[in-house]
Amino acid sequence: MKLLLLGCSGFIGRELVPQLIQAGHFVTVVSRKSQRSSPFQIKSENYSYISLNPASAISWESANLQKAIIESEGVINLVGEPIAEKRWTKKHCQLIANSRLDSTKHLINAMVRSKNPPKVLVNGSAIGFYGTSQDAVFSEESSSGKDFLANLCKEWESIAAQKPNRTRLVVIRIGIVLEKDGGALGKMLPIFRSGFGGPLGNGMQWMSWIHRNDLCKIIEKVLTTQSFSGPINCVSPNPVRMNTFTQTLGKSLNRPNLLPVPGAILKLLLGDGAKVVLEGQKVNSKKLKRLGFIFKHPQLESAINAVLNN
């Protein structure tokens, strides 16, 4: 397939883009980053790169981007500022929202105007759609939460739903992605390796996680499988509580799991963004199970060991 990728020059894209090219797809990456600072130094006839900001309306007047939309059979849209890396000031929350909503509005408008719109749109979202809870279990059938992140995911998904009628929409609600070169685990590894790791908050919050390789395989599969549509929770079948996660990580590193990080410190650093790691949610994917997706890393210990040995 000829694919247009937005927001895929970061943590997830570093594995996704080479995987798609290796699978024989023709990939065009759109990113704010210059090609020189891109993580991809790929020499392939199946790869091209457009350095533009997809959140800017002017970018969509570019002849290169318009041509890419017309020629694309599929679009993967994972745009957005990281959720839990900075304090949720009013200004930063606006940046988190605009980076997703503006880019997606421009994308959908371009698709609607196209005489031959893409056959499939894989649009990002997050399990934050459901809000947080220490008790509830969420599936694709669950309603949305009411906090900032839930409202943002709901609005993001509603914009993507305005795609052309001929375009199949798959919304991937992504859990906590595991790899060592980014994400939550990437940040925790140096602390645990130094022997100072421990659970965040009270340790009882749920972590609904997925190995990055499994996430990329899901994305690749939904592109070409007509039975995949609507929202799909991209999480492993075995969520764990935070204290189990940190104990497993400490065991894999042969390091102690002694010093919990107080919730008050996280709130001081991240403001309301601390909710993402302090409260969590237990999420399963009825759709992936029904569709027969086979995880390479369904268990946390094997997933962490795969990350460490990669």
C-alpha positions in Angstrom: 0.0 0.0 0.0 1.0 3.6 -0.5 0.8 5.1 3.1 0.9 8.6 4.5 2.2 8.8 8.1 1.6 11.7 10.4 3.2 11.9 13.9 5.3 8.8 13.2 8.8 10.3 13.7 8.8 9.7 17.4 8.8 6.8 19.9 6.3 4.5 18.1 7.4 5.5 14.6 11.0 4.5 15.2 9.9 0.9 15.0 6.7 1.3 12.9 8.2 3.0 9.8 11.0 0.5 9.1 8.6 -2.4 9.8 6.1 -1.1 7.2 8.9 -0.6 4.6 10.2 -4.1 5.2 6.7 -5.4 4.7 6.7 -3.8 1.2 4.6 -0.7 1.8 5.4 2.6 0.2 5.8 5.1 3.1 5.7 8.9 3.1 6.4 10.4 6.6 5.2 14.0 7.4 6.9 15.6 10.4 7.8 18.9 11.9 11.4 17.7 12.2 13.8 18.4 9.4 14.9 15.4 7.4 18.4 15.8 8.9 17.1 15.5 12.5 14.7 12.7 11.6 15.3 9.3 13.3 15.1 7.7 9.8 18.1 7.7 7.6 16.5 5.3 5.2 17.6 4.8 1.6 14.8 3.0 -0.1 12.6 3.6 -3.1 9.7 2.8 -0.8 10.4 5.8 1.5 9.9 9.6 1.3 9.9 12.4 3.8 8.0 15.7 3.9 9.2 18.2 6.5 6.1 20.2 7.4 4.1 21.0 10.5 0.7 19.2 10.0 -0.9 21.4 12.6 -0.4 24.4 10.3 -3.1 25.2 7.7 -0.4 26.6 5.4 1.4 23.2 5.3 -1.6 21.6 3.7 -1.3 24.0 0.7 2.0 22.3 -0.1 2.0 20.6 -3.5 4.0 17.7 -2.0 1.5 17.1 0.7 -1.5 17.4 -1.6 0.1 14.9 -4.0 0.8 12.5 -1.1 -2.9 12.7 0.0 -4.1 12.0 -3.5 -1.8 9.0 -4.0 -2.3 7.5 -0.5 -4.2 4.3 -0.1 -3.9 4.4 3.7 -3.2 7.0 6.4 -1.7 6.6 9.9 -2.3 9.6 12.1 -0.4 9.5 15.4 0.2 13.3 15.8 0.5 14.9 19.2 2.7 16.3 21.9 3.6 13.7 24.6 0.9 13.5 27.3 2.8 13.0 30.6 6.2 14.6 30.1 5.5 18.1 31.4 3.4 19.9 33.9 -0.2 20.4 32.7 -0.3 24.2 32.8 -3.1 25.8 30.9 -0.7 26.6 28.1 0.7 23.1 27.8 -2.8 21.5 27.9 -3.7 23.8 24.9 -0.5 22.6 23.1 -1.4 18.9 23.8 -4.9 19.5 22.4 -4.0 21.6 19.4 -1.2 19.4 18.3 -3.8 16.6 17.8 -7.0 18.4 16.9 -5.7 20.9 14.4 -3.6 18.4 12.5 -6.5 16.0 12.3 -8.9 18.6 11.1 -6.6 19.6 8.3 -6.0 15.9 7.4 -9.8 15.1 7.3 -10.5 18.2 5.2 -7.8 17.2 2.7 -9.2 13.7 2.6 -12.8 14.9 2.0 -11.6 17.2 -0.8 -9.8 14.3 -2.5 -11.6 12.7 -5.5 -10.0 9.4 -4.5 -9.7 9.4 -0.7 -7.6 6.8 1.2 -9.2 3.4 1.7 -8.3 3.4 5.4 -7.5 5.8 8.2 -5.7 4.5 11.3 -6.2 7.3 13.9 -4.5 7.5 17.2 -6.1 7.9 20.6 -5.4 6.6 24.1 -6.9 4.5 26.8 -7.2 7.7 28.7 -10.5 7.9 26.7 -12.1 6.0 29.6 -10.9 8.2 32.4 -9.1 6.6 35.4 -10.2 4.1 38.0 -8.7 1.6 40.4 -11.8 -0.7 40.3 -13.5 -0.5 36.9 -12.6 -2.7 33.9 -12.9 -1.0 30.5 -13.4 -2.4 27.0 -14.2 -0.9 23.6 -17.8 -0.8 24.6 -17.2 1.4 27.7 -18.2 5.1 27.7 -15.7 7.9 27.9 -14.5 9.5 31.1 -14.9 13.2 32.0 -11.4 14.4 32.7 -9.1 16.5 30.4 -7.5 13.5 28.7 -10.8 11.7 28.2 -12.4 14.8 26.7 -9.4 15.3 24.4 -9.5 11.7 23.2 -13.3 11.9 22.6 -12.9 15.1 20.6 -10.0 13.8 18.6 -11.9 10.6 17.7 -15.0 12.7 16.7 -12.9 14.7 14.3 -11.5 11.5 12.7 -15.0 10.2 12.4 -15.8 13.0 9.8 -13.6 11.1 7.3 -15.0 10.3 3.8 -17.7 7.6 3.7 -15.5 5.4 1.5 -12.6 5.5 4.1 -12.6 2.7 6.7 -11.7 4.2 10.1 -9.8 2.4 12.8 -9.2 4.2 16.1 -6.3 2.7 18.1 -6.6 3.5 21.8 -3.1 3.0 22.9 -2.0 1.9 26.4 1.4 2.3 28.0 3.9 1.3 25.4 7.0 -0.6 26.5 10.5 -0.1 24.9 13.8 1.2 26.3 14.3 4.1 23.9 11.3 6.1 25.2 7.9 6.0 26.9 7.3 5.3 30.6 9.7 2.3 30.7 12.5 4.2 29.0 12.3 6.8 31.8 12.2 4.2 34.6 15.1 2.1 33.5 18.0 4.4 34.5 16.4 4.9 38.0 16.0 1.1 38.5 19.4 0.3 37.1 20.9 2.6 39.8 19.0 0.7 42.5 16.6 3.5 43.4 13.4 2.3 41.6 10.0 1.7 43.2 6.3 2.1 42.6 4.8 5.4 41.7 2.2 6.6 44.2 0.5 3.9 46.3 1.3 1.2 43.7 -2.3 0.0 43.4 -3.1 1.8 40.2 -3.5 -0.4 37.0 -1.1 -0.3 34.2 -2.6 -1.4 30.9 0.6 -1.9 28.8 1.7 -3.2 25.4 5.1 -4.0 23.9 5.9 -1.6 21.1 6.5 -4.5 18.7 2.9 -5.8 19.3 1.5 -2.3 18.8 3.3 -1.9 15.5 2.0 -5.3 14.4 -1.5 -4.3 15.2 -1.2 -1.1 13.2 0.2 -3.1 10.2 -2.6 -5.7 10.5 -5.5 -3.2 10.6 -4.3 -1.5 7.5 -5.1 -4.5 5.3 -7.7 -6.4 7.3 -11.3 -5.2 6.5 -12.7 -6.8 9.6 -10.8 -4.2 11.8 -12.9 -1.0 12.2 -13.9 1.4 14.9 -12.1 1.7 18.2 -9.6 -1.0 19.2 -7.9 -1.0 22.6 -4.2 -1.6 22.0 -3.2 -3.3 25.3 -1.8 -6.6 26.2 -4.3 -9.2 27.6 -2.6 -9.0 31.0 -2.7 -5.6 32.7 -1.0 -5.4 36.1 -1.0 -3.0 39.1 1.9 -0.6 39.4 3.5 -2.5 42.3 3.6 -5.7 40.2 5.0 -3.8 37.3 7.9 -2.3 39.3 8.6 -5.6 41.1 8.8 -7.4 37.8 11.1 -4.7 36.4 13.3 -4.8 39.5 13.5 -8.6 39.2 14.5 -8.5 35.5 17.2 -6.0 36.3 18.2 -7.8 39.5 17.7 -4.6 41.4 15.7 -3.8 44.6 12.2 -2.3 44.4 12.4 -0.3 47.6 11.6 3.4 47.2 8.1 4.4 46.2 7.9 7.8 44.5 5.3 9.8 46.5 2.3 11.0 44.6 2.8 14.5 45.9 6.2 14.8 44.1 4.6 13.7 40.9 1.8 16.2 41.2 4.4 18.9 41.9 6.2 18.0 38.7 3.4 17.1 36.4 0.3 18.9 37.9 -2.9 17.2 36.7 -0.8 15.2 34.3 0.2 13.0 37.3 -3.2 11.4 37.0 -2.0 9.4 34.0 0.5 7.4 36.2 -1.1 7.8 39.7 -4.6 6.6 38.9 -4.4 4.5 35.8 -7.1 2.2 34.4 -7.6 -1.5 33.8 -8.4 -2.0 30.1 -8.9 -5.1 28.0 -9.4 -5.5 24.2 -12.5 -7.6 23.4 -11.9 -6.7 19.7 -8.3 -8.0 19.5 -9.4 -11.2 21.1 -12.4 -11.6 18.9 -10.3 -10.9 15.8 -7.7 -13.5 16.8 -4.7 -11.2 17.1 -1.8 -13.2 18.6 0.5 -11.2 20.9 4.3 -11.9 20.7 4.6 -10.5 24.2 1.4 -11.2 26.2 3.1 -11.4 29.6 4.8 -8.6 31.4 8.0 -10.4 32.4 8.7 -11.7 28.9 7.9 -8.3 27.5 10.4 -6.5 29.8 13.0 -9.2 29.2 12.6 -8.7 25.4 13.1 -4.9 25.9 16.2 -5.4 28.0 17.7 -8.0 25.6 17.0 -6.1 22.5 
